[in-house]
Amino acid sequence: MQDEQAAWREEQRHAVAVRAAALEADRAAEARKAGALLDDFVRRAAEAGLRPHPLVARSLDGRSTYKTHARGWYLKSDRSVAVGEDGDYLVLTVPPSLRARFTGADLSPSTARLIVGAGGGDGETIPLETLLERRLTAGDHWP
């Protein structure tokens, strides 16, 4: 009986590991596709003469804004996500910081997803490709 339980547990561990590896592979493939979309956007923005702008980040609580060292294009009208001029996907929320008030907030690129807002819980999802096309179509006149 104990051998059967040990074999079953090992089988379950293996199944979990296989599912985790498949999920990781799917996420990596999604990130590559999204990265290609972002790179294409940067190229097309340059061709269209869209100028990158200094980006501003908002604190997690929404009370403060901070200058950043990044330049790029906002993708959503609420200015919560952007594409950096180097093709990085940037989520523009940062922890509140007194230091950032004076020196600017540091942004780290995030892994882009093909559906922006997926898993966010607020119900607002939109395909990345749609956001990029809207931004290109809007030209320099963006909220």
Backbone bond lengths (Angstrom), bond angles and torsions (degrees), N, CA, C in turn:
res aa  C-N    CA-C-N  psi(-1)  N-CA   C-N-CA  omega(-1)  CA-C   N-CA-C  phi
1 M - - - 1.454 - - 1.522 111.17 -
2 Q 1.324 115.99 -42.94 1.458 120.08 -179.09 1.528 111.12 -66.12
3 D 1.334 116.66 -36.35 1.467 120.57 177.16 1.524 110.74 -63.80
4 E 1.333 116.94 -38.74 1.458 121.23 178.87 1.533 110.58 -65.24
5 Q 1.330 117.07 -42.43 1.460 121.01 178.90 1.525 110.97 -64.59
6 A 1.330 116.62 -42.25 1.462 120.57 178.93 1.527 110.11 -64.00
7 A 1.324 117.00 -41.39 1.467 121.11 178.74 1.527 110.16 -64.84
8 W 1.349 117.18 -41.31 1.460 120.92 179.34 1.532 110.45 -63.67
9 R 1.351 117.06 -44.32 1.472 120.76 178.87 1.526 110.78 -61.50
10 E 1.310 116.51 -42.27 1.466 120.18 179.28 1.528 110.64 -64.28
11 E 1.324 115.99 -40.34 1.461 120.90 177.23 1.531 110.56 -61.94
12 Q 1.322 117.30 -41.84 1.461 121.89 178.69 1.532 111.30 -65.37
13 R 1.325 117.09 -43.38 1.470 121.03 177.48 1.523 110.53 -59.15
14 H 1.323 115.30 -43.27 1.460 119.93 179.76 1.537 110.55 -63.86
15 A 1.338 117.05 -43.68 1.473 120.99 -179.89 1.530 110.51 -61.96
16 V 1.322 117.17 -41.79 1.466 121.09 178.53 1.527 109.95 -63.67
17 A 1.323 117.26 -42.99 1.458 121.20 179.50 1.529 111.49 -62.96
18 V 1.323 116.67 -40.00 1.465 120.80 178.48 1.526 110.39 -65.18
19 R 1.332 117.39 -44.20 1.474 120.61 178.38 1.522 111.31 -63.70
20 A 1.322 117.23 -41.04 1.471 120.83 178.76 1.522 110.82 -63.95
21 A 1.316 117.77 -41.54 1.472 121.02 178.91 1.525 110.51 -64.71
22 A 1.327 117.02 -40.49 1.465 120.39 178.60 1.525 110.86 -65.30
23 L 1.321 117.04 -41.73 1.461 121.08 177.83 1.523 110.79 -62.43
24 E 1.311 117.50 -44.25 1.463 121.59 178.82 1.526 110.96 -62.31
25 A 1.324 117.02 -40.99 1.468 120.88 178.21 1.526 110.53 -64.08
26 D 1.335 116.76 -41.45 1.471 120.63 177.72 1.524 110.99 -62.47
27 R 1.326 116.76 -43.42 1.469 120.24 -179.68 1.522 111.59 -66.38
28 A 1.318 116.82 -38.21 1.467 120.24 177.95 1.530 110.73 -65.43
29 A 1.329 116.81 -40.98 1.464 120.52 177.82 1.525 110.33 -65.03
30 E 1.325 116.97 -41.17 1.464 121.05 177.83 1.526 110.57 -62.71
31 A 1.319 117.05 -42.67 1.468 121.11 179.66 1.532 110.99 -63.54
32 R 1.326 117.20 -38.29 1.472 119.96 177.79 1.522 110.88 -64.71
33 K 1.342 116.77 -43.96 1.468 120.26 178.94 1.526 110.88 -63.42
34 A 1.332 116.34 -44.58 1.470 120.35 179.64 1.524 110.04 -64.47
35 G 1.323 117.59 -40.58 1.463 121.19 177.78 1.516 111.77 -60.94
36 A 1.322 116.66 -39.24 1.470 120.42 177.72 1.535 110.09 -65.03
37 L 1.334 117.40 -39.52 1.472 120.56 176.77 1.524 111.03 -62.56
38 L 1.331 116.50 -42.09 1.468 120.62 -179.90 1.524 111.09 -66.01
39 D 1.323 117.04 -43.71 1.464 120.42 177.88 1.524 110.91 -61.31
40 D 1.337 116.27 -41.46 1.457 120.60 177.99 1.526 110.50 -64.04
41 F 1.325 117.20 -39.71 1.463 121.11 177.70 1.532 110.97 -60.16
42 V 1.328 116.98 -46.78 1.469 120.69 -178.99 1.529 109.77 -60.27
43 R 1.327 116.58 -43.05 1.463 120.65 178.88 1.528 110.76 -62.59
44 R 1.337 115.86 -48.51 1.467 120.19 -178.57 1.528 111.48 -66.91
45 A 1.322 117.76 -35.29 1.474 120.64 177.59 1.528 109.61 -63.28
46 A 1.320 116.80 -42.70 1.468 120.28 178.28 1.521 110.60 -63.48
47 E 1.321 116.84 -43.24 1.460 120.87 178.52 1.529 111.51 -62.31
48 A 1.318 116.71 -35.28 1.468 121.73 -179.03 1.529 112.17 -83.36
49 G 1.324 117.27 -5.16 1.463 120.26 -179.96 1.519 113.96 79.23
50 L 1.324 117.76 17.00 1.460 120.76 177.33 1.517 108.76 -73.03
51 R 1.287 116.73 121.70 1.465 120.72 -178.36 1.525 110.66 -87.12
52 P 1.334 117.64 135.94 1.468 119.20 172.96 1.523 109.49 -71.54
53 H 1.310 116.14 150.03 1.462 122.19 -178.83 1.522 109.92 -120.25
54 P 1.331 116.83 157.04 1.471 118.29 172.68 1.528 108.71 -60.95
55 L 1.313 116.57 136.66 1.463 121.01 -177.79 1.519 110.71 -98.51
56 V 1.308 115.21 146.16 1.458 122.97 178.88 1.521 107.95 -116.51
57 A 1.320 116.60 137.82 1.465 121.76 177.27 1.519 109.29 -106.62
58 R 1.296 115.49 154.71 1.469 122.07 177.95 1.522 108.14 -112.87
59 S 1.319 115.93 146.22 1.467 119.74 177.35 1.523 109.62 -67.54
60 L 1.316 116.00 157.55 1.458 121.16 -178.59 1.524 112.37 -57.03
61 D 1.338 116.37 -34.02 1.464 119.59 179.51 1.531 112.08 -83.55
62 G 1.325 117.41 -4.90 1.460 122.11 176.97 1.513 115.21 78.75
63 R 1.323 117.83 4.31 1.465 120.51 -175.45 1.521 114.18 -86.63
64 S 1.324 116.78 -25.00 1.460 119.93 -174.85 1.516 111.02 -126.66
65 T 1.322 114.99 153.12 1.459 120.61 171.58 1.516 108.51 -120.81
66 Y 1.334 114.56 151.05 1.456 120.40 -177.53 1.522 109.60 -134.34
67 K 1.306 116.07 138.72 1.449 119.44 169.21 1.524 107.10 -65.49
68 T 1.315 115.97 154.52 1.459 120.66 175.99 1.522 108.12 -125.93
69 H 1.310 115.89 175.01 1.454 121.08 177.56 1.522 110.63 -95.22
70 A 1.323 116.50 5.04 1.466 121.76 -175.94 1.522 111.27 -98.15
71 R 1.317 113.58 152.32 1.461 121.76 173.74 1.516 106.99 -126.24
72 G 1.319 116.48 147.58 1.458 119.50 179.30 1.511 111.59 171.80
73 W 1.320 114.72 -150.74 1.457 121.87 -176.18 1.522 109.42 -129.24
74 Y 1.323 116.55 128.73 1.462 121.02 174.27 1.524 108.14 -69.31
75 L 1.322 116.54 141.84 1.463 120.46 179.35 1.517 112.80 -102.46
76 K 1.311 117.31 -31.65 1.459 121.12 -179.62 1.520 108.58 -111.43
77 S 1.313 116.33 149.81 1.460 120.07 -178.15 1.525 112.48 -64.74
78 D 1.332 117.93 -22.81 1.464 119.52 177.18 1.540 111.81 -83.11
79 R 1.317 115.46 1.65 1.470 122.81 176.43 1.529 112.95 59.10
80 S 1.315 116.32 36.54 1.465 120.53 -178.95 1.522 113.00 -92.27
81 V 1.323 117.38 -20.09 1.461 121.45 176.96 1.520 109.28 -137.61
82 A 1.329 114.63 153.30 1.462 119.87 -178.81 1.519 109.88 -151.24
83 V 1.323 113.95 166.45 1.460 121.59 170.39 1.518 105.96 -109.37
84 G 1.314 116.53 124.76 1.454 120.60 175.77 1.513 110.17 -72.12
85 E 1.326 116.76 158.47 1.458 119.62 -177.79 1.526 112.23 -63.76
86 D 1.318 117.53 -14.03 1.462 122.03 176.41 1.525 112.14 -95.78
87 G 1.346 118.07 4.00 1.456 122.27 178.38 1.513 114.53 92.82
88 D 1.326 118.14 3.09 1.463 120.63 177.61 1.523 110.39 -72.31
89 Y 1.321 115.81 145.13 1.460 122.21 174.59 1.524 106.75 -91.80
90 L 1.310 116.66 123.33 1.456 121.31 -173.82 1.524 111.56 -120.71
91 V 1.316 115.94 124.20 1.457 122.03 171.23 1.517 105.60 -92.53
92 L 1.311 116.40 123.28 1.462 121.55 -168.79 1.523 113.61 -96.99
93 T 1.312 115.59 45.48 1.458 120.80 171.16 1.523 107.33 -123.56
94 V 1.324 114.74 137.71 1.464 120.96 -177.23 1.527 109.40 -138.20
95 P 1.328 117.37 158.62 1.469 118.99 175.64 1.528 110.03 -65.68
96 P 1.323 118.20 147.85 1.465 120.39 175.94 1.526 109.63 -58.07
97 S 1.337 116.02 140.79 1.462 119.38 -177.03 1.524 110.34 -154.53
98 L 1.307 115.15 126.21 1.459 119.48 175.47 1.525 109.96 -67.01
99 R 1.329 116.56 -40.89 1.459 120.93 179.86 1.534 110.83 -59.86
100 A 1.342 116.56 -42.61 1.461 120.72 -179.02 1.528 111.67 -64.03
101 R 1.322 116.66 -26.29 1.467 120.24 175.96 1.517 111.55 -57.88
102 F 1.335 116.14 -34.12 1.463 120.89 -175.90 1.526 113.22 -100.62
103 T 1.327 117.22 -34.64 1.467 120.08 -174.48 1.519 113.48 -105.79
104 G 1.304 117.62 -10.80 1.460 121.28 -176.54 1.514 110.56 94.95
105 A 1.313 115.86 151.86 1.464 121.57 -179.19 1.521 109.93 -85.43
106 D 1.308 115.21 140.96 1.460 121.04 174.91 1.522 108.58 -90.51
107 L 1.314 115.59 133.75 1.458 120.98 178.28 1.519 109.43 -110.51
108 S 1.304 115.97 142.09 1.460 121.62 173.22 1.519 107.23 -111.91
109 P 1.325 117.49 135.79 1.463 118.86 177.76 1.525 110.53 -60.09
110 S 1.307 115.30 145.02 1.463 121.82 176.42 1.523 108.54 -106.25
111 T 1.307 115.74 160.06 1.457 120.25 174.89 1.517 107.75 -76.33
112 A 1.314 115.47 120.57 1.459 120.04 -179.29 1.521 110.05 -74.36
113 R 1.314 114.79 146.67 1.461 121.50 175.52 1.519 107.74 -117.33
114 L 1.308 116.32 155.90 1.460 120.07 -179.76 1.525 111.99 -71.49
115 I 1.328 116.40 -23.66 1.459 121.67 175.18 1.529 107.31 -115.45
116 V 1.312 117.51 110.68 1.458 122.04 -179.47 1.518 108.37 -74.39
117 G 1.320 115.95 129.07 1.454 121.72 -179.35 1.516 113.52 93.33
118 A 1.331 117.66 -3.70 1.473 119.78 179.51 1.522 109.19 -62.66
119 G 1.301 115.94 130.36 1.455 120.93 179.53 1.516 113.55 81.13
120 G 1.327 117.42 2.94 1.451 120.83 -177.15 1.512 114.07 -79.64
121 G 1.301 117.69 -21.18 1.450 120.79 175.99 1.517 115.24 87.38
122 D 1.344 118.08 -11.69 1.464 118.32 -178.68 1.528 112.19 -91.49
123 G 1.328 116.94 -3.16 1.451 120.35 176.45 1.507 115.11 83.06
124 E 1.324 118.42 -6.12 1.456 121.32 -179.35 1.518 109.55 -94.18
125 T 1.326 115.80 99.63 1.449 120.27 177.63 1.520 108.60 -121.95
126 I 1.327 115.33 148.15 1.455 121.02 178.11 1.524 107.83 -154.52
127 P 1.315 117.11 141.02 1.460 118.91 178.31 1.538 111.35 -62.24
128 L 1.306 115.74 137.44 1.465 121.17 178.31 1.516 110.77 -56.15
129 E 1.310 116.64 -41.94 1.465 120.56 -178.91 1.530 111.52 -59.23
130 T 1.334 116.42 -38.30 1.462 120.76 178.32 1.526 110.80 -65.01
131 L 1.334 116.76 -44.78 1.465 120.13 177.93 1.520 111.64 -59.86
132 L 1.313 116.45 -43.73 1.463 120.43 -178.90 1.523 111.35 -64.43
133 E 1.321 116.73 -42.57 1.472 120.22 178.71 1.527 111.16 -64.55
134 R 1.338 116.46 -42.71 1.469 120.00 178.22 1.524 110.51 -59.53
135 R 1.315 115.33 -42.19 1.465 119.43 -177.79 1.518 111.05 -66.43
136 L 1.319 116.99 -41.95 1.464 119.74 178.04 1.527 111.20 -64.17
137 T 1.317 115.65 -42.39 1.468 120.80 -179.05 1.534 111.14 -63.82
138 A 1.320 117.25 -35.48 1.467 121.18 -177.60 1.527 112.42 -70.60
139 G 1.323 117.90 -20.11 1.468 120.00 -178.68 1.522 110.19 64.92
140 D 1.318 116.30 -145.38 1.453 120.59 -179.00 1.525 113.16 -78.79
141 H 1.324 117.10 -6.04 1.471 121.10 -179.13 1.524 109.25 -93.45
142 W 1.295 116.21 81.51 1.465 121.22 -178.13 1.532 107.20 -126.21
143 P 1.330 115.54 141.08 1.480 118.06 -176.82 1.510 113.65 -53.04
